[in-house]
Amino acid sequence: MFEVYKKNVIAEHNLITYAAYVTFFPTVMSGPIERPTGLLRQLREEELQRAGFTELKSGLLLVLYGGFVKYVVADRLAVFTDTVFNSYMAYGSTELWLSAIGYTLQIYCDFFAYSVMAFGLAKMMGFNIIENFNAPYLAVSIRDFWRRWHISLSTWFRDYVYIPLGGNRCSKLRKNFNLMVTFLVSGVWHGASWTYIVWGFLHGIYQVIGDLTAPFRKNLYKKYSFKTDRFGFRLGQRLFTFILVAVAWIFFRSATVTDAFLYIGRMVTNFNIWNLFNKSIYNLGLDAVQMSILAIALCVVFVLDCIKYRTGRGIDELVLKQNWGFQGIIYIVLFLAIFVFGMYGPAYNAQDFIYFQF
C-alpha cells in the first residue's frame, strides 16, 4: 500500500498475482524481504520469464552452496556455541571469546545459507530476488556493516522508519535520534525481549558514536599522517568492527540481559591463553576431527566472501564461467560435503534456521 501511495508501483488488482506475491515460498518465512517493485512486477503475466538451463544450473549451485554453509558450517558451529553459552559460568575467558566469535560466525552462516538457498530456488523458477548479504564481516565500520548485513531488512527500515522520521535531512541531534529509534525498532522487530532491544540499542550507539567522532578521527589521521587506504589500516578497521558486532551478538544470543553482562564480565577475567593449545577446546562439543572440518569449511566461506567483496561475483558466477568438467566437480564436491560432513543423523538434533524464530 505504501509503495502504491508513493507511486513506486501500480496497484495490483489481480488476486491470484497478488496472492502469489505474498505467498512466494522462498521469501515468505524469514526473507529476503522482497518488495512489490521487484517481485510483483516479475509476477505480472506480461513480465513472466521462464528459467533457462543456465538459470537452473546457477540456482542449483546456490542451493547446494547454501546447504553446505548451513549443514557443514553453521550447524557445526551451533554445537560448539550451544555448549558454552548454555553453561557459560563453567568456562573461562578463552572459551567465552571463542564461543562469542563462533556465534557471530554461526548466525551469519545460518542466515546467509537460507538467503542463498532462497535466491537459488527463485532463480530456478525464473525470478530474481534481492541478495541479502554482501560479505558483512569484511565491513570497515558499523555503517558499512549494515549496508552488507540483511540488506533487504536494512533498506526496509531505512525507507519506512529512518527516512520518514527525517533521515539525515535535519540537525545532527535529530539525525542521531532518528538512528536510535530505527535501531530500537529493529531490536523490537526481532522479538519482545530486552536482549533484542539492547542489541538494537548497541548498534544505534555504535553509529551515533561513529558519527560524532568522525571529525576528530579525520583530524587525528591527518595530524599523524595515517594512510587510511593501506591494508593494515583497513584490517584494523575490520577487526574492530567485527569485535563490536560480536559483543552485540552476545545480547542477541543470551537468554537474559543479566546473562549477557555476566558473560561479557567473564570474558575479561580468568584469561588463560594456553587453553588454545592444551586441547581443552576439543571438550566443547567438537573433537579434533570435527574442528578440522569446521576450520576448512570456514576457510572456503571466507575465501568466497573475499572474492565477493573484491569483485562482486558470487559462487555461481565464478563456477559457471569455468569448463563443464570443473563445474561438474564443484557440484559433486558440494553434494558429497553436505551428505558426508553435514551435521545430522539419528544422534543429532537438527538445528532450525535461526531466523525462523523472528
C-alpha positions as CSV (number, residue, x, y, z in Angstrom):
1,M,0.0,0.0,0.0
2,F,2.8,2.4,0.9
3,E,4.6,1.7,-2.4
4,V,1.4,2.4,-4.3
5,Y,0.9,5.6,-2.3
6,K,4.4,6.7,-3.2
7,K,3.7,5.7,-6.8
8,N,6.6,3.3,-6.9
9,V,4.4,0.6,-8.2
10,I,0.9,0.5,-9.6
11,A,-1.9,-1.2,-7.6
12,E,-2.3,-4.9,-8.3
13,H,-6.0,-5.9,-9.0
14,N,-5.4,-9.5,-9.9
15,L,-6.0,-11.5,-6.7
16,I,-4.0,-14.5,-8.0
17,T,-1.0,-12.4,-8.9
18,Y,-1.1,-10.7,-5.5
19,A,-1.6,-14.0,-3.6
20,A,1.5,-15.4,-5.5
21,Y,3.5,-12.4,-4.4
22,V,2.6,-12.6,-0.6
23,T,3.0,-16.4,-0.6
24,F,6.2,-16.7,-2.7
25,F,7.7,-19.5,-0.6
26,P,11.5,-18.7,-1.0
27,T,10.9,-15.4,0.8
28,V,7.8,-16.0,2.9
29,M,9.4,-17.4,6.0
30,S,12.3,-15.1,7.0
31,G,13.1,-13.1,4.0
32,P,14.8,-11.8,2.0
33,I,12.1,-9.1,2.3
34,E,11.1,-8.7,-1.4
35,R,9.2,-5.5,-2.3
36,P,6.5,-5.2,-4.9
37,T,8.7,-3.1,-7.0
38,G,10.8,-6.2,-7.6
39,L,8.9,-9.4,-7.3
40,L,5.4,-8.2,-8.0
41,R,6.5,-6.8,-11.3
42,Q,8.1,-10.1,-12.3
43,L,4.9,-12.0,-11.4
44,R,2.7,-10.0,-13.7
45,E,1.8,-12.1,-16.7
46,E,3.4,-9.8,-19.3
47,E,6.7,-9.9,-17.5
48,L,6.9,-13.6,-16.5
49,Q,10.1,-15.2,-17.7
50,R,10.9,-18.9,-17.9
51,A,14.1,-20.2,-16.3
52,G,16.6,-21.5,-18.9
53,F,19.2,-24.1,-18.4
54,T,21.7,-21.5,-17.2
55,E,19.3,-20.3,-14.5
56,L,18.7,-23.9,-13.4
57,K,22.4,-24.6,-13.1
58,S,23.0,-21.4,-11.3
59,G,20.1,-21.9,-8.9
60,L,21.0,-25.5,-8.1
61,L,24.6,-24.4,-7.4
62,L,23.4,-21.7,-5.0
63,V,21.1,-24.2,-3.2
64,L,24.0,-26.7,-2.8
65,Y,26.3,-24.0,-1.6
66,G,23.6,-22.8,0.9
67,G,23.2,-26.4,2.1
68,F,27.0,-26.6,2.5
69,V,27.2,-23.4,4.6
70,K,24.2,-24.5,6.7
71,Y,24.8,-28.2,7.4
72,V,28.6,-28.3,7.4
73,V,29.4,-24.9,8.9
74,A,26.5,-23.3,10.8
75,D,25.2,-26.4,12.5
76,R,28.7,-27.5,13.4
77,L,29.2,-24.0,15.0
78,A,25.9,-24.4,16.8
79,V,27.1,-27.5,18.7
80,F,30.2,-25.6,19.9
81,T,28.4,-22.3,20.8
82,D,25.5,-24.0,22.5
83,T,27.8,-26.0,24.7
84,V,29.5,-22.8,26.0
85,F,26.5,-20.4,26.1
86,N,24.3,-22.9,27.9
87,S,26.9,-23.3,30.7
88,Y,29.0,-20.1,30.4
89,M,29.7,-19.8,34.1
90,A,31.8,-23.0,33.9
91,Y,34.2,-21.6,31.4
92,G,37.0,-19.0,31.3
93,S,37.7,-16.1,29.0
94,T,39.3,-18.1,26.2
95,E,36.3,-20.4,25.8
96,L,33.9,-17.5,26.1
97,W,35.7,-15.4,23.4
98,L,35.8,-18.4,21.1
99,S,32.1,-19.0,21.6
100,A,31.2,-15.4,21.0
101,I,33.2,-15.4,17.8
102,G,31.6,-18.8,17.0
103,Y,28.1,-17.4,17.4
104,T,29.0,-14.4,15.3
105,L,30.0,-16.7,12.5
106,Q,27.1,-19.1,13.2
107,I,24.3,-16.6,12.8
108,Y,25.8,-15.2,9.6
109,C,26.4,-18.6,8.1
110,D,22.9,-19.8,9.1
111,F,21.0,-16.8,7.7
112,F,23.3,-16.4,4.7
113,A,22.7,-20.1,3.9
114,Y,18.9,-19.6,4.0
115,S,19.1,-16.5,1.9
116,V,21.4,-18.1,-0.7
117,M,19.1,-21.1,-1.0
118,A,16.0,-18.8,-1.3
119,F,17.8,-16.9,-4.1
120,G,18.8,-20.1,-5.8
121,L,15.2,-21.5,-5.7
122,A,13.8,-18.3,-7.0
123,K,16.3,-18.3,-9.8
124,M,15.4,-21.9,-10.8
125,M,11.8,-20.6,-11.2
126,G,12.8,-17.7,-13.3
127,F,12.7,-14.9,-10.7
128,N,15.4,-12.6,-9.4
129,I,15.1,-11.6,-5.7
130,I,17.3,-9.3,-3.7
131,E,20.7,-10.6,-2.5
132,N,20.6,-10.4,1.3
133,F,24.3,-10.4,2.2
134,N,27.5,-8.9,0.8
135,A,30.4,-10.1,2.9
136,P,29.3,-8.2,6.1
137,Y,32.2,-9.3,8.3
138,L,34.6,-7.5,5.9
139,A,32.9,-4.2,6.7
140,V,35.2,-1.4,7.8
141,S,32.6,0.3,10.0
142,I,29.2,-0.4,11.6
143,R,27.5,1.7,9.0
144,D,29.3,-0.3,6.3
145,F,28.2,-3.5,8.1
146,W,24.6,-2.5,7.9
147,R,25.0,-1.9,4.2
148,R,26.0,-5.5,3.8
149,W,24.0,-7.4,6.5
150,H,20.4,-8.5,5.9
151,I,20.2,-5.9,3.1
152,S,16.5,-6.3,2.5
153,L,15.7,-5.6,6.1
154,S,18.2,-2.8,6.5
155,T,16.9,-1.0,3.4
156,W,13.3,-1.6,4.6
157,F,14.0,0.1,8.0
158,R,15.8,2.9,6.2
159,D,12.9,3.6,3.8
160,Y,10.0,3.0,6.2
161,V,11.4,4.2,9.6
162,Y,14.5,6.2,9.3
163,I,13.6,8.4,6.3
164,P,10.0,9.1,7.4
165,L,11.5,10.3,10.7
166,G,13.6,12.8,8.8
167,G,16.6,10.7,8.0
168,N,19.7,12.9,7.8
169,R,17.9,15.9,6.3
170,C,17.8,17.6,9.7
171,S,20.1,18.6,12.6
172,K,22.8,16.3,13.8
173,L,20.9,15.8,17.1
174,R,17.7,14.9,15.3
175,K,19.6,12.6,12.9
176,N,21.2,10.7,15.8
177,F,17.7,10.5,17.4
178,N,16.4,9.0,14.2
179,L,19.2,6.4,14.1
180,M,18.5,5.4,17.7
181,V,14.8,5.0,17.1
182,T,15.4,3.0,13.9
183,F,17.7,0.5,15.6
184,L,15.5,0.2,18.7
185,V,12.6,-0.7,16.4
186,S,14.9,-3.2,14.7
187,G,15.5,-4.8,18.1
188,V,11.8,-5.0,18.8
189,W,11.1,-6.4,15.4
190,H,13.3,-9.4,16.3
191,G,11.3,-10.2,19.4
192,A,9.7,-8.8,22.6
193,S,12.7,-9.3,24.7
194,W,15.1,-6.9,26.4
195,T,18.0,-8.8,24.9
196,Y,17.0,-7.8,21.4
197,I,16.3,-4.2,22.4
198,V,19.7,-3.9,24.0
199,W,21.2,-5.4,20.8
200,G,19.5,-2.8,18.7
201,F,20.4,-0.1,21.2
202,L,24.1,-1.0,20.9
203,H,24.1,-0.8,17.2
204,G,22.4,2.6,17.4
205,I,25.0,3.8,19.9
206,Y,27.8,2.4,17.7
207,Q,26.6,4.5,14.8
208,V,26.0,7.7,16.8
209,I,29.5,7.5,18.4
210,G,31.0,6.9,15.0
211,D,29.2,9.9,13.6
212,L,30.1,12.2,16.5
213,T,33.8,11.2,16.5
214,A,34.2,11.3,12.7
215,P,35.7,14.9,12.6
216,F,38.1,14.1,15.5
217,R,39.3,10.9,13.8
218,K,39.7,12.6,10.5
219,N,41.9,15.3,12.1
220,L,43.8,12.7,14.0
221,Y,44.6,10.7,10.9
222,K,45.7,13.9,9.1
223,K,47.9,15.1,12.0
224,Y,49.8,11.8,12.4
225,S,49.8,11.1,8.6
226,F,47.8,7.9,8.8
227,K,47.4,6.4,5.3
228,T,43.8,5.3,5.5
229,D,43.8,3.5,2.2
230,R,46.5,1.0,3.3
231,F,45.9,-2.7,4.0
232,G,47.0,-2.5,7.6
233,F,44.6,0.4,8.4
234,R,41.7,-1.4,6.7
235,L,42.5,-4.6,8.5
236,G,42.4,-2.8,11.8
237,Q,39.0,-1.2,11.0
238,R,37.6,-4.6,10.0
239,L,38.9,-6.3,13.2
240,F,37.5,-3.5,15.4
241,T,34.1,-3.6,13.6
242,F,34.0,-7.4,13.9
243,I,34.6,-7.2,17.7
244,L,31.9,-4.6,18.1
245,V,29.4,-6.7,16.2
246,A,30.5,-9.9,18.1
247,V,29.9,-8.2,21.5
248,A,26.4,-7.1,20.4
249,W,25.6,-10.6,19.3
250,I,26.2,-11.8,22.9
251,F,23.0,-10.0,23.9
252,F,21.2,-11.4,20.9
253,R,22.1,-15.0,21.9
254,S,21.8,-14.8,25.7
255,A,18.6,-15.7,27.5
256,T,18.5,-12.5,29.5
257,V,20.3,-9.2,29.7
258,T,21.8,-10.3,33.0
259,D,23.3,-13.4,31.4
260,A,24.8,-11.3,28.7
261,F,26.5,-8.9,31.1
262,L,27.8,-11.8,33.2
263,Y,29.1,-13.5,30.1
264,I,30.9,-10.3,29.0
265,G,32.3,-9.9,32.5
266,R,33.8,-13.4,32.5
267,M,35.3,-12.7,29.0
268,V,37.7,-10.2,30.6
269,T,38.6,-12.3,33.7
270,N,40.4,-15.6,34.2
271,F,42.1,-15.4,30.8
272,N,44.3,-18.4,30.0
273,I,45.7,-18.3,26.5
274,W,47.1,-21.8,27.0
275,N,43.6,-23.2,26.7
276,L,44.1,-22.7,23.0
277,F,47.0,-25.2,22.9
278,N,46.2,-27.8,25.6
279,K,43.4,-29.4,23.6
280,S,40.8,-28.5,26.1
281,I,38.8,-26.8,23.3
282,Y,38.1,-30.3,22.0
283,N,35.9,-30.8,25.0
284,L,33.4,-28.1,23.9
285,G,31.2,-30.3,21.7
286,L,33.5,-30.8,18.8
287,D,36.5,-33.2,18.7
288,A,39.7,-32.6,16.8
289,V,38.4,-34.1,13.6
290,Q,35.2,-32.0,13.7
291,M,37.1,-28.9,14.5
292,S,39.4,-29.5,11.5
293,I,36.3,-30.0,9.2
294,L,34.9,-26.7,10.6
295,A,38.1,-24.8,10.0
296,I,38.4,-26.0,6.4
297,A,34.8,-25.2,5.6
298,L,35.1,-21.8,7.2
299,C,38.1,-21.1,5.0
300,V,36.0,-21.9,2.0
301,V,33.3,-19.4,3.0
302,F,35.9,-16.8,3.9
303,V,37.6,-17.0,0.6
304,L,34.4,-16.8,-1.4
305,D,33.3,-13.8,0.7
306,C,36.6,-12.1,0.0
307,I,36.1,-12.7,-3.7
308,K,32.5,-11.4,-3.4
309,Y,33.8,-8.3,-1.6
310,R,36.5,-7.6,-4.2
311,T,34.7,-8.5,-7.4
312,G,31.0,-8.5,-6.6
313,R,30.7,-12.0,-8.0
314,G,29.2,-14.9,-6.2
315,I,30.0,-18.6,-6.4
316,D,27.5,-19.2,-9.2
317,E,29.1,-16.5,-11.4
318,L,32.6,-17.9,-10.7
319,V,31.8,-21.5,-11.3
320,L,29.6,-21.2,-14.4
321,K,32.4,-19.3,-16.2
322,Q,34.6,-22.5,-16.0
323,N,34.6,-25.5,-18.2
324,W,31.8,-28.0,-17.8
325,G,34.2,-30.6,-16.2
326,F,35.2,-28.2,-13.5
327,Q,31.6,-27.2,-12.9
328,G,30.6,-30.9,-12.5
329,I,33.4,-31.4,-9.9
330,I,32.1,-28.5,-7.9
331,Y,28.5,-29.8,-7.9
332,I,29.7,-33.2,-6.8
333,V,32.0,-31.9,-4.1
334,L,29.3,-29.7,-2.6
335,F,26.8,-32.6,-2.8
336,L,29.2,-35.0,-1.1
337,A,30.3,-32.4,1.5
338,I,26.6,-31.9,2.6
339,F,25.9,-35.6,3.0
340,V,29.3,-36.8,4.3
341,F,30.1,-33.9,6.6
342,G,26.7,-32.4,7.3
343,M,25.7,-32.3,11.0
344,Y,22.6,-34.5,11.0
345,G,21.5,-38.1,11.7
346,P,19.9,-40.2,14.4
347,A,22.2,-38.9,17.2
348,Y,21.8,-35.3,16.1
349,N,19.1,-32.8,17.0
350,A,18.8,-30.8,13.7
351,Q,19.0,-27.1,14.1
352,D,16.3,-24.9,12.6
353,F,17.3,-21.9,10.7
354,I,17.9,-19.3,13.4
355,Y,15.9,-16.5,11.7
356,F,12.8,-18.7,11.5
357,Q,12.0,-17.6,15.1
358,F,11.8,-14.0,14.2
